[in-house]
């Protein structure tokens, strides 16, 4: 049996389980004030149409992840690992403490507090991949941070670095960094919410290493059209800046971010200039069935969609009724990334995506995306590709 057939059968079996009455248990009380939690996600991507027939990777496992956590009193320990290729890759390995009023502490391997769309769980994405400017955002890193919140705002700041070097860490960040983010909701009513935010990250590569950036073309299955900075920059330090805005009106949500990287060259000579790269995106979604994405004040992010009328196979009166249940969502996004700065050669890229999502149950999601991606190079001109892709996702 092929890898594709095995994955499809596993997903089908899981889908049957989660669409029957009685959701799978994901947490257990094992003693007084002690709770065990389990989480997981499986994402299978397929490409069903493309303008480049030579690009032949039509199916792959995007994510296969399991997580475990234990909560007791004001403490929580969690670990999450990826293994899509059969190799262990840790994403989270941290200890949280919430014993202070409105203040939380974290220690371990975690995401740095930068960018609304990057901090959002991959389970909750409105389109299959994050936008192009996510290339600037830090990856998982070891460190310690502190978060606090008020009624209408939240903030987090921390210090991070490659203090532990292990092949078991999935895509680690190699920089030493001081990163902070603050968000707020200056307007918040039952039917209208306005989110604003900003983040700064002061970063130092180890041993004055080179700094470069690259972004996948908003598709896991495309094997070319990588957008990258051509001239790697040797630097003592650089700064990431992010600005955020979101407007939620009932079941509609509009979001945008601007992210910039300013790299301070070791030499300020004319032939070795500083670099400034930047990008932005604008994304909107509309849940046609009336649900809305909840908002976390402390984290400054929006959560996923839980259908008000989930599919339950045993209660369906006809096959047609299957598609009148669950939640349906439309999404669209334009994103732009500029990795060229004057004498420093690099790519510029833009992508436009349309999406339709169906949430049959709280644990199952089907995504349909159409994407057009364009890369502009100074020397080689413009390349572009369009594709239609799908994702079948099970998560808990």
C-alpha positions in Angstrom: 0.0 0.0 0.0 1.4 3.4 -1.0 2.0 6.3 1.5 -0.9 8.2 -0.2 -3.3 5.3 0.2 -2.3 4.8 3.9 -2.7 8.5 4.7 -6.1 8.7 3.0 -7.4 5.6 4.8 -6.2 7.0 8.2 -7.9 10.3 7.5 -11.1 8.6 6.4 -11.3 6.5 9.5 -10.6 9.5 11.7 -13.3 11.5 9.9 -15.8 8.8 10.6 -14.9 8.8 14.2 -15.2 12.6 14.7 -18.5 12.8 12.8 -20.3 10.3 15.0 -22.0 11.4 18.2 -19.6 11.8 21.1 -16.3 13.6 20.3 -13.0 11.9 21.1 -11.7 12.7 24.6 -8.7 15.0 24.5 -8.3 15.7 28.3 -8.5 13.6 31.4 -8.6 14.4 35.1 -6.1 12.1 36.8 -6.1 13.6 40.3 -7.0 16.6 42.3 -6.1 19.7 40.2 -4.2 17.6 37.7 -5.3 17.3 34.1 -3.7 15.5 31.1 -4.3 17.0 27.6 -3.6 15.5 24.2 -3.6 17.2 20.8 -2.9 16.3 17.3 -3.3 17.3 13.7 -3.0 15.6 10.3 -3.0 17.7 7.1 -2.9 16.1 3.7 -2.4 18.5 0.7 -3.1 17.7 -3.0 -2.6 19.7 -6.1 -5.4 19.2 -8.6 -4.5 21.8 -11.3 -1.5 23.8 -12.3 -0.1 25.9 -15.1 3.2 24.1 -14.9 2.8 20.4 -15.8 6.5 19.8 -15.1 5.9 20.4 -11.4 4.8 16.8 -10.5 4.5 16.7 -6.7 0.8 16.4 -6.5 0.3 15.0 -2.9 2.1 15.2 0.4 1.6 15.3 4.1 1.8 18.9 5.2 1.7 18.4 8.9 1.5 15.3 11.2 1.8 16.5 14.8 1.0 15.1 18.3 1.1 17.0 21.6 0.9 16.2 25.2 0.4 18.5 28.3 -0.2 18.3 32.0 -1.8 21.0 34.1 -1.6 21.2 37.9 -2.4 24.2 40.1 -1.0 27.2 38.3 1.5 25.2 36.2 1.4 23.7 32.8 4.0 21.6 30.9 3.5 20.9 27.2 5.4 19.2 24.4 4.5 19.0 20.7 6.3 17.2 18.0 6.1 17.0 14.2 6.9 13.8 12.3 5.6 14.1 8.7 8.8 12.4 7.3 9.1 9.8 10.1 11.7 12.0 12.0 10.9 13.7 15.3 10.9 17.5 15.3 10.0 19.4 18.5 7.8 22.5 18.1 7.0 23.2 21.8 8.8 22.1 24.9 8.0 24.6 27.6 6.8 25.2 31.2 4.2 27.9 31.9 3.3 29.5 35.2 0.1 31.5 35.7 0.1 32.1 39.5 0.3 35.9 39.4 -2.7 38.1 38.7 -2.8 38.8 34.9 0.8 37.8 34.5 2.1 34.6 32.9 5.7 33.3 32.7 7.1 30.8 30.1 10.4 28.9 29.9 11.6 26.6 27.2 11.2 26.1 23.4 8.4 28.4 22.1 7.3 30.8 19.5 8.5 34.4 19.9 5.7 36.9 20.2 5.8 38.4 16.7 3.1 38.7 14.0 -0.6 37.9 14.4 -0.7 35.5 11.4 2.3 33.6 12.6 1.2 33.2 16.2 -2.2 31.9 14.9 -2.4 28.1 15.0 -2.0 26.3 11.7 -5.3 24.6 12.6 -7.1 28.0 12.3 -5.6 29.3 9.0 -8.2 30.8 6.6 -6.0 29.8 3.6 -3.7 26.8 3.3 -0.5 28.7 3.9 0.6 31.9 5.7 1.3 35.0 3.5 4.6 35.8 2.0 5.8 38.4 4.7 5.7 35.6 7.3 9.2 34.9 6.0 10.4 37.6 8.3 8.9 36.3 11.5 11.1 34.3 14.0 10.7 30.6 14.2 10.7 28.5 17.4 13.5 29.5 19.8 14.6 28.7 23.4 14.0 31.5 25.9 12.0 33.0 28.8 9.3 35.5 28.5 6.5 37.3 30.4 3.0 38.2 29.3 0.4 40.4 30.9 -3.0 41.7 30.0 -5.7 44.2 30.8 -9.4 44.3 29.9 -8.7 45.5 26.3 -5.0 44.8 25.7 -2.3 42.2 26.0 1.5 42.3 25.9 4.4 39.8 25.9 8.2 40.3 26.0 11.1 37.9 26.2 14.7 37.0 25.6 15.5 34.1 23.3 18.5 32.3 21.8 20.0 29.1 20.4 20.9 27.9 23.9 20.3 24.3 23.1 21.5 22.8 19.8 19.6 19.6 19.0 18.6 17.9 15.7 15.3 17.1 17.3 14.2 20.8 17.1 12.0 21.5 14.1 13.3 24.5 12.1 15.0 26.3 15.0 15.9 30.0 15.0 19.6 30.7 15.3 19.4 34.3 16.6 19.8 35.8 20.0 16.8 38.1 20.3 14.8 40.4 22.5 11.3 40.4 21.2 8.1 42.1 22.3 4.6 42.6 21.1 1.6 44.6 22.3 -2.0 44.5 21.1 -5.2 46.1 22.0 -8.9 46.5 21.0 -9.7 50.2 21.1 -13.2 49.4 19.8 -15.0 46.3 21.1 -18.7 45.6 20.8 -20.8 42.5 20.4 -21.0 42.9 16.6 -17.7 44.9 16.0 -14.1 44.5 17.2 -11.1 46.5 16.1 -7.6 45.0 16.8 -4.3 47.0 16.5 -0.9 45.8 17.4 2.8 46.2 17.0 6.0 44.1 17.5 9.7 44.7 17.7 12.5 42.2 17.7 16.2 43.2 18.2 18.3 40.3 16.9 21.9 39.3 16.8 23.1 36.3 14.7 25.7 34.1 16.4 29.3 34.9 15.3 28.2 37.8 13.1 26.6 35.3 10.7 25.0 36.2 7.4 21.3 37.1 7.4 19.0 36.2 4.5 15.3 35.6 4.0 13.2 33.4 1.8 9.6 32.5 1.4 7.7 29.5 -0.1 5.2 30.6 -2.7 2.1 30.1 -0.4 2.0 26.4 -1.4 3.7 23.4 0.2 3.5 21.5 -3.1 5.2 24.0 -5.4 8.9 23.0 -5.8 10.1 26.3 -7.4 9.3 30.0 -7.3 11.0 30.4 -3.9 11.3 34.2 -3.2 14.6 35.0 -1.6 17.2 37.7 -0.9 20.1 37.0 -3.3 22.8 38.8 -1.3 23.3 37.4 2.2 24.3 40.2 4.6 26.9 39.9 7.3 25.8 41.8 10.3 26.2 42.4 14.0 22.5 42.9 14.5 19.2 43.6 12.7 15.7 44.7 13.7 12.2 43.3 12.8 9.2 45.6 13.0 5.6 44.6 12.6 2.3 46.6 12.5 -1.1 44.9 12.7 -4.7 45.8 12.1 -7.9 43.7 12.1 -11.6 44.5 11.9 -14.2 41.8 12.8 -17.8 42.6 12.0 -20.0 39.7 13.0 -19.0 36.8 10.7 -16.7 38.9 8.6 -13.0 39.5 9.3 -10.5 41.8 7.6 -6.8 41.6 8.6 -3.6 43.3 7.4 0.1 43.4 8.6 3.2 45.3 7.5 6.5 43.6 8.4 10.0 45.1 7.9 13.6 43.9 8.4 16.3 46.5 8.8 19.8 44.9 8.6 22.8 46.9 9.9 25.9 46.1 7.9 29.2 45.6 9.6 30.8 48.2 7.2 29.0 51.4 6.3 31.0 51.8 3.1 29.2 52.8 0.0 29.7 49.4 -1.6 28.3 47.7 1.5 25.0 49.4 2.3 22.5 48.6 5.0 19.5 46.6 3.8 15.8 47.2 4.3 13.3 44.5 3.3 9.6 44.6 3.7 6.2 43.1 2.9 2.5 43.2 3.7 -0.7 41.3 3.2 -4.4 42.1 3.2 -6.8 39.2 4.0 -10.5 38.9 4.4 -12.9 36.1 5.2 -16.6 35.7 5.5 -18.3 32.7 7.3 -21.4 32.2 5.2 -23.2 30.2 7.9 -23.0 33.0 10.5 -20.4 31.8 12.9 -17.5 34.1 13.9 -13.9 33.7 14.9 -13.4 34.3 18.6 -10.6 36.6 19.8 -8.0 36.2 22.5 -7.2 39.5 24.3 -4.1 38.1 26.0 -2.6 36.6 22.9 -3.9 39.1 20.3 -5.1 36.5 17.8 -8.2 35.1 16.3 -9.2 31.5 16.7 -10.8 29.0 14.3 -14.3 28.2 13.3 -16.6 25.9 15.3 -19.8 25.0 13.3 -23.1 25.6 15.1 -24.7 22.7 13.2 -22.0 20.0 12.9 -22.5 17.0 10.7 -23.6 13.8 12.5 -23.8 10.9 10.1 -26.4 9.0 12.1 -28.8 11.9 12.1 -28.7 12.7 8.4 -32.0 12.1 6.6 -30.5 12.3 3.1 -27.0 12.6 1.5 -27.9 16.1 0.3 -28.3 17.3 3.9 -24.6 16.6 4.5 -23.7 19.8 2.7 -26.2 22.0 4.5 -24.6 21.3 7.8 -21.2 22.4 9.2 -19.8 25.9 8.6 -18.8 27.3 5.2 -16.2 30.1 4.9 -14.9 32.2 1.9 -11.5 33.8 2.1 -9.3 36.0 -0.1 -5.8 37.4 0.3 -3.2 39.5 -1.5 0.4 39.5 -0.2 3.6 41.2 -1.3 7.2 40.6 -0.4 10.2 42.8 -1.4 13.7 41.3 -0.8 15.4 43.8 -3.1 17.0 47.0 -1.8 18.9 49.2 -4.2 22.3 47.7 -5.0 21.3 44.5 -3.1 19.8 42.1 -5.5 16.9 40.0 -4.5 13.4 38.8 -5.5 10.1 40.6 -5.3 7.0 38.4 -5.0 3.3 38.7 -4.9 0.5 36.2 -4.4 -3.3 36.3 -4.7 -5.4 33.5 -3.2 -9.0 32.6 -3.0 -10.3 29.9 -0.7 -13.4 28.0 0.3 -13.4 26.1 3.6 -15.9 23.6 4.9 -16.0 22.6 8.6 -18.2 19.5 8.9 -17.4 19.2 12.5 -15.2 20.8 15.1 -12.5 18.3 14.4 -12.5 18.2 10.5 -11.8 20.8 7.9 -11.7 20.7 4.1 -9.9 23.5 2.2 -10.0 24.5 -1.5 -7.5 27.1 -2.6 -6.8 28.8 -5.9 -3.5 30.7 -5.9 -1.5 32.8 -8.4 2.1 33.5 -7.5 4.6 35.8 -9.3 8.3 36.2 -8.7 10.3 39.1 -10.2 14.0 38.9 -10.4 16.3 41.7 -11.5 18.4 39.6 -13.8 15.9 36.9 -15.0 12.7 38.7 -15.3 9.3 37.5 -14.1 8.1 34.0 -13.5 4.5 33.1 -12.4 2.4 30.0 -11.8 -1.3 29.3 -10.9 -2.6 26.3 -9.2 -5.6 24.8 -7.4 -5.0 22.8 -4.3 -6.9 21.1 -1.5 -6.3 20.1 2.1 -8.0 17.5 4.2 -7.3 18.3 7.9 -8.2 16.4 11.1 -7.3 18.0 14.4 -8.2 17.9 18.1 
